[in-house]
Amino acid sequence: MLRLIEERDGLWELFQEGDPSVEAPVVPRWERAARLGVRADGPAPPEGVAADDLVVRRDASLDAFADGRTILDGLSNDAASRGLLALVADAHGVIVRSTGGDAFPREVARTRLVEGARWDEAARGTNAIGTALVERQPIAVVGRAHWEHVNHGLFCYAAPVLDPFGDLLAVLDVTGPVELDERAIGVAVRGAAASLEEILRARAYCRTNAGSLPLLSRMIDRCSGPSLLVEAPGTVRTRNAAAAAELELPAGATSVEHVFGMPWDELALAARSGPASFETRRRRYTVEFEPVLADGRVLALACFLSPAPRPRASLAPAAGSRAALATPARAHVSLSAFEEVFAHDPAVIRAKHVAASLAPSDVPILLLAETGTGKELFAHAIHRASARAAQPFVAINCGALVGGLLETELFGYGAGAFTGAQPRGSEGKLAAAHRGTLFLDELAEMSPQAQAMLLRFLEDGSYHRVGESTPRHADVRVLAATCRDLPALVQSGAFRQDLFYRINGGNIRLPALAERTDRLALARQLLERLTAGSPRPSAGAPGVTRPPSKRRACLAPSAEAWVLDHPWPGNVRELKTALAHALALATAGRAATGSNAADVVELERAHFPEPLIVGGRAAHAEAPSSRKRALQTLAEEAVSRAGGNMSEAARALGVARSTLYRMLARPSRS
């Protein structure tokens, strides 16, 4: 257990005064608290949750420990017998259970060591509960190592409790006055947390497709070839003698990185592609994976090694590993469902491949991108590439529904649930998406109540309509998207950490348009779609239009320069609107002059709208080298067409000569 103390007298005061010479293990934690803006002096903050929210949080946290109540009660009784305080905090650092504390009742009240109070680092700075949540390891914070002055008279020992998939469930903590501090308390807290995790894991194995853990262990042990069982989130649970000898595994717990040279998430993803090449210092093997599934998620991987018939290319092993796993050439994943997603940019191409790889599974996917980048287009493509393609795709914008409207829209409501409700109630979007896909856009805007209801549904597929107590079930694959910084919202307590880890089965980041290297190609492709689908004016009757024609349109050099240089704060959505505006102006201008309809319509910079939002993300930032090179190429082509006449080239591009010279400046290759 990491023990944080004030290693010399006056260290806390020196840090508060900004002394740069202050060094100690606790200092980086204090620095984190300072960055979060937590006040170090003054009384304990009154931050907490409402009574009804506390009930939901308590049920969610303690229900998970139903089989481990004797362990919780044993820790609580032992602490109470010494006058100490035993606490259980949820994954957001909110205290949901508190017992004991007779040795220091005034400090308990003064420091707000009470149920409903927030003790995450964003609320209280360095403390055992909050710091254990951030660092995901047992932590002791003693006396003046606490960030807040009001807590300097306390010691706290805390240990996080993880579910079998590595998601944070809760934190156990024992706190008391510093004069009663004993290191043995930390051992008891850490032991209780480890025991709870083992109970949760054993219960998860009972829900798997492979039987109990003892049965799996016996199967691994009896295999003639090297075999082992790797558990989420990355520990070798058991291995037979052949594996221990061949892989030279040390005694005790071994990490998956040490064995395979990659973290658990990558190993689980590689296992979906089938057998892989595995090379030790002695020989090459083919490793076969048998996933152990619980609640539709990979709880563990049984790995069986056999001599490889021929060499295969291997990845470079991770630092410190004895071997390296190399996935074979990935089986061709059909990208036909993603044809509508235009991509010449490496980041978008990579996102398409990741999405196509994840699509056949039922793991939740989180799309992280700014507004207007095409998140729903990606979600539709993932649905089309999944086994649920023939079933409904239902989308809901969580940010468009305020108050309790989101809960009623998503989960439905019973008859008479509220004034104005339909006589028969409403089924809701979850029921509408049964056997299909539900896309939750603007996920970060969900209310705490809706977050709790969604988490419960993701756990076992059950939910209640608003105003009803009868449970319902739906088989739904959930995709979610947000433009917000979810980890920061989790850190601040605005978004549930347990829901974040549940919804983040896989995540896909989509770059902003200004970051894409294929802006010009994308603009041309969107323009082609616009011209293929836009009506054309009738030659004989003003105001009458004829069906869409094959009229072609292109971007003039001045328009290309603007597309490259504009910061595009509205992303692809803004680009589409700007192109439609420019096409309408250019087409109208040609019609007014009686130009031949068969001619190519050329869009100039003057046809595009003037941005109402000036600046944007690129206004004060150095342009990426890829954008500089594209602008330089465009400028060189304009100068070449103008026969070296800089003034004429500048006019063609719609820029000043000084701008043209800057465009011609060769970008850095760094």
Secondary structure, DSSP 8 states (H G I E B T S, - for coil): -EEE---STTHHHHHHTT-TT--STTHHHHHHHHHTT---SSS----B--HHHHHHHHHHHHHTTGGGHHHHHHHHHHHHHTT-EEEEEETTSBEEEEEE-TT-HHHHHHTT-STTBB-SHHHHSS-HHHHHHHHTS-EEEEGGGSSSGGGTTEEEEEEEEE-TTS-EEEEEEEEEEGGG--HHHHHHHHHHHHHHHHHHHHHHHTTBSS--HHHHHHHHHH-SS-EEEEETTTEEEEE-HHHHHHTT--SS-EEHHHHHSS-HHHHHHHHTT--EEEE-SS-EEEEEEEEEEETTEEEEEEEEEEE-SS--------TT-S-EEE--S------GGGTTS---SHHHHHHHHHHHHHTTS---EEEE--TTS-HHHHHHHHHHTSTTTTS-EEEEEGGG--TTHHHHHHH-B-TTSSTT--TT-B-HHHHHTTTSEEEEETGGG--HHHHHHHHHHHHHSEEE-BT--SEEE---EEEEEESS-HHHHHHHTSS-HHHHHHH-SEEEE---GGG-TTHHHHHHHHHHHHHHH--EE-SSSTT-EES-----EEE-HHHHHHHHH---TTHHHHHHHHHHHHHHHHHHHHHHTT--TTS-EEE-GGGS---SS-S-TTSSS---HHHHHHHHHHHHHHHHHTTT-HHHHHHHHTS-HHHHHHHHS-----
